[in-house]
Amino acid sequence: MNFDLIFSLVFVATLATATVTWFVFLVFSVWRIEKRIMEEGKARPCLWDGLGGRAFWYSWTIALPDRVFNDEDDSFLNTADVKRYTTPWDYFLAWVLMLSSYSMVGIGVISLIFGIG
């Protein structure tokens, strides 16, 4: 196998991982967390998100420490509300989503710069 093929396969693997994890995280974590926040009588953090981009905001909020991603720096999500309803499974999915997404973007940029794949 040549390097271009391996590079392309790694890109496809990270793309598939990011896509599946994004969907699973959005449906099973984000929607549950939002439902619990609304049950407290608070407004939904994101009124409408047609493309599901809020999954990335939630993954950053869950995976990163409070001092990096806190209420003062972010007007979109209340970190305390989100972390209150976070489970270990949510934490795992958030990290997988972040790592696979950033790996996919990094591989794509490297491919464009060096003409690989």
C-alpha positions in Angstrom: 0.0 0.0 0.0 1.3 3.4 -0.8 1.3 6.4 1.4 -1.6 8.2 -0.4 -3.9 5.3 0.0 -3.1 5.0 3.7 -3.6 8.7 4.2 -6.9 8.6 2.4 -8.1 5.7 4.5 -7.2 7.4 7.7 -9.1 10.5 6.5 -12.2 8.4 5.7 -12.0 6.6 9.0 -11.9 9.9 10.9 -14.7 11.3 8.8 -16.9 8.2 9.5 -16.0 8.3 13.2 -16.8 12.0 13.5 -20.1 11.6 11.6 -21.4 8.7 13.6 -20.2 10.2 16.9 -21.8 13.6 16.0 -25.2 11.9 15.4 -25.0 9.7 18.5 -23.8 12.5 20.7 -26.5 14.9 19.4 -29.4 12.4 19.8 -28.4 10.7 23.0 -26.5 13.3 25.0 -27.4 16.8 23.8 -31.2 16.3 23.5 -31.3 14.6 27.0 -29.2 17.4 28.6 -31.4 20.1 27.0 -34.6 18.3 28.1 -33.3 18.2 31.7 -32.4 21.9 31.6 -35.9 22.8 30.3 -37.4 20.6 33.1 -35.8 23.0 35.6 -37.9 25.7 34.0 -35.0 27.3 32.2 -35.0 28.3 28.5 -33.5 25.9 25.9 -29.9 27.0 25.4 -30.3 26.9 21.6 -33.7 27.8 20.2 -33.0 26.4 16.7 -30.1 24.6 15.2 -31.0 23.1 11.8 -27.6 21.6 11.2 -26.8 20.2 14.6 -23.7 22.4 15.1 -24.6 22.8 18.8 -23.2 19.3 19.3 -19.7 20.8 19.0 -20.5 23.5 21.6 -21.8 20.9 24.0 -18.7 18.7 23.4 -16.4 21.6 24.1 -18.3 22.4 27.3 -18.3 18.8 28.5 -14.8 17.8 27.6 -12.8 20.9 28.4 -12.2 22.1 32.0 -14.3 24.9 33.5 -11.4 27.3 33.5 -11.0 27.0 29.7 -14.7 27.1 28.8 -16.7 28.9 31.4 -19.9 31.0 31.7 -18.1 34.4 31.4 -16.5 33.4 28.1 -19.5 31.7 26.5 -22.9 33.3 26.2 -24.3 30.3 24.3 -24.2 27.6 27.0 -24.2 27.8 30.8 -21.4 25.4 31.8 -22.8 24.6 35.2 -26.2 23.6 33.7 -24.6 21.4 31.1 -22.1 19.7 33.4 -24.8 19.0 36.0 -26.5 16.5 33.7 -23.3 15.1 32.1 -22.7 11.4 32.4 -19.4 9.5 31.9 -20.8 8.3 28.5 -21.4 11.9 27.5 -17.9 12.8 28.5 -16.5 9.9 26.4 -18.6 10.8 23.3 -17.6 14.5 23.7 -13.9 13.5 23.6 -14.4 11.1 20.6 -16.3 13.8 18.7 -13.6 16.4 19.4 -10.6 14.2 18.6 -12.1 12.7 15.4 -13.3 16.1 14.1 -10.1 17.9 14.7 -8.1 14.9 13.3 -10.3 14.9 10.2 -9.8 18.7 9.7 -6.0 18.4 10.3 -5.6 15.6 7.8 -7.7 17.5 5.3 -5.6 20.6 5.6 -2.3 18.6 5.4 -3.7 16.9 2.3 -4.5 20.2 0.6 -1.1 21.8 1.5 1.0 18.8 0.4 -1.2 17.4 -2.3 -1.6 14.0 -0.6 -4.5 11.7 -1.4 
